[in-house]
Amino acid sequence: MKKILKAYSILLIAGGLALTNTAIAGEEPKIEKKKTYSKSYNVGASEKVSFDNRFGELKITTWDKNEVKVDVSMTGKANTDERAQEILNGIRIEDGKTGSGVFFKTHIDNQDKKYSKEDKEKYRNEGFSINYMVYMPSRNPLSAKNEFGKTIIPDYTGEIEVESKFGSLTAGDLANVKRVRVEFGEASIESINNGQLNIHFSGKSIVNKLNGRVDVILEHSGGVKLVLENNVKEINIVNTFSNLYLDVNKTFSANFNINTNFGEFSNKTDFAISQQGKNDDSRGPKFKHQYAGKSGSGTSSVRIQSEFGQVIVGHNLEMKVAEKNKEKKKTRSI
């Protein structure tokens, strides 16, 4: 995983920049220039609101107005005033209103342009950041995408779809989830009700409560903790190359069906979850194992399919994840 992350941190090209972390270069740009953007739209209760940002923070705050207001702060850094302005000129925010809702999207000119080794060295101390501050009603359908930055979402009642890549996601109670996707980053979510949860290449992610029916896909993640209580109806988890900590209430009522292949399962609950087929006559090593059990009246359904991973089910679990590389303060440079 370390090699994978390293590959993504070497170079990001944007608007005439060979963008690398200023911390690597050992010196900060001398000039910093800023520009701002602000736009508002009136929205009906069913209109979808979409955001697509990168290289900065996407922070959402809810209010009671039938209006979406977006304030964006853009910062360009370079060694000369002219170059800092050139960086800012390459950043723009597109917005619009369609028949289904409103959208806001960050554009960075010439992001995919290739540069010579000399150009990369020339622009190595330059950077920029693009930070969104959003005010909107909590009831509207929401699509929020952000790359290389923090995503912050409060308690939200409308249908929501979130995608966070190469950053961090912090969210409150999400009452109507369509999908939450985290890649190459971390997540801390108070609760998810229904929908889909995908976590890929995450160092550490926590959901303090799962409600309703939730499908979970975990891949190559150091530690993922999911907490289940009695308002869970059905949880289906597919786990590959990840450490899953499933924290269940002692009064949790469920049927458990857990299958592992080249992996480990540990039951630290008071529930009778036992291995099936231990006394069959097959010879040689067995890599596939099935575990089943029931707690209480078996009201909920918990199904786990795990390959090359670890599954721990218990009460008040403490997740142990080695933190190798803590996130440094980034500007883009990010």
Secondary structure, DSSP 8 states (H G I E B T S, - for coil): -HHHHHHHHS-EEETTEEE--HHHHTS--SEEEEEEEEEEEE--TT-EEEEEEESS-EEEEE-SSSEEEEEEEEEEEESSHHHHHHHHHTEEEEEEE-SSEEEEEEEETTTT----HHHHHHTTT-EEEEEEEEEE-SSS-EEEEEESSEEEE--EEEEEEEEEESSEEEEEEEEEEEEEEEESSEEEEEEEEEEEEEEES-S-EEEEEEEEEEEEEEES-S-EEEEEEEEEEEEEEEEES-EEEEEE-TT--EEEEEEEES-EEEEESSSEEEEESTT----S---EEEEEEEETT--EEEEEEEESSEEEEESS--------S-----SS--
